[in-house]
Amino acid sequence: MSPVIGVLAIQGDVREHAHCLTELGSQVRLVKSVEQLSGLAGLVIPGGESTTMSILAVKNNLIEPLRELSSQIPMYGSCAGLIMLADTITEGRSDQQTIGGLHITAKRNAFGRQVDSFEIDLKIPAIGEPDFHAIFIRAPLVESASDSVEVLAAIPSEMSLTGSEQIVAVRQDNLMATSFHPEITSDLRIHKYFVEMVRSA
């Protein structure tokens, strides 16, 4: 029996993530309420607008249950999902809440506005060759990470606009996050890596 993996379905790229997981043979449940969290083997927090996602999660009484669940099952967040899983965020709203658990500081919209979106090929050893074609849309950046956090991918200093390495994919135990949007590409390797995390958990 394939694991049931939820996709938080209150805002963002819900259908795209659900499609990727279904392609990999996972059972998918769209999660809009606390009751729908029951029995999940893993959960994806999609890309979208992090402040709106935070507001809706609070409104739907999901924040505290999600915080509890983050220590129990694997979770993966892309773009806004990275912000939602971060312990600390910068340039967010003063009342913006996160699920937390991932010991990082995330900077919202670190790469600029929608018009500053870009694509780049990234080396991600955890998923193997070839390089992953990553799409960044109003993307956050991992400004800092604790020693318990594994850096899965970074934009090399020679390719970044700042001249220093920029962390864009991380993992800490059962939590994983990317600044970019693998759900809008045809490359399923990031989702496959997460599904394997869920199965091994």
Secondary structure, DSSP 8 states (H G I E B T S, - for coil): ---EEEEE-SSSSHHHHHHHHHHTT-EEEEE-SGGGGTT-SEEEE-SS-HHHHHHHHHHTT-HHHHHHHTTTS-EEEETHHHHHHEEEEESS-TT------EEEEEETTTT-SGGG-EEEEE--GGG-SS-EEEEESS--EEEEE-TT-EEEEEE-GGGSSSSS-EEEEEEETTEEEESS-GGGSS--HHHHHHHHHHHH-
